[in-house]
Amino acid sequence: MMKLKLMTAFLMAIMATGSYANSWDKNQQAVWNVVLKSYKDIEKRDVNWTDNWVTEDAIVWGNSTPMPMSRSAVKRWDKFQFADGSTNNIAEYSPAAIVVHGDTAVAHYYYSNGITTKEGKQMTVHGRCTDILVKAGKSWKFLSWHCADEPKKS
């Protein structure tokens, strides 16, 4: 029953965001494009993705870390984790809301990742993120984010 409720809520969110995304202005579209492009580099396991997409003074925090991390710490941990032998087979990102206020933007969205571990086990992970981006010249860069996987079912 809980699984059905979660699936229904997820589908409703996707349907709602589809119409929302159609009404975005050029800044909201630009922010979402940066989010998607950054994930392309992450999916390729490019440890330098932060150099392209994240401000030098960024501070980020996710549910997998005990404390906030700097851009250089994210890069060190990515280098360690990207070498674990797992493969990100499929990923989807669904926007929930994006607000742009001057040179600052906040993007809320859902994610789903299909992963194959180095042992060959397939896993699916769902969650949500809130990203804060700032205008850097003519493009957007991440200043902060918080992402959290859905809690594991017991």
Sequence and secondary structure as in RCSB ss.txt:
>XXXX:A:sequence
MMKLKLMTAFLMAIMATGSYANSWDKNQQAVWNVVLKSYKDIEKRDVNWTDNWVTEDAIVWGNSTPMPMSRSAVK
RWDKFQFADGSTNNIAEYSPAAIVVHGDTAVAHYYYSNGITTKEGKQMTVHGRCTDILVKAGKSWKFLSWHCADE
PKKS
>XXXX:A:secstr
 HHHHHHHHHHHHHHHHHHHHHT  HHHHHHHHHHHHHHHHHHTT TTHHHHHB TT EEEETTSSS EEHHHHH
HHHHHHHTT  EEEEEEEEEEEEEEETTEEEEEEEEEEEEE TTS EEEEEEEEEEEEEEETTEEEEEEEEEEE 
    
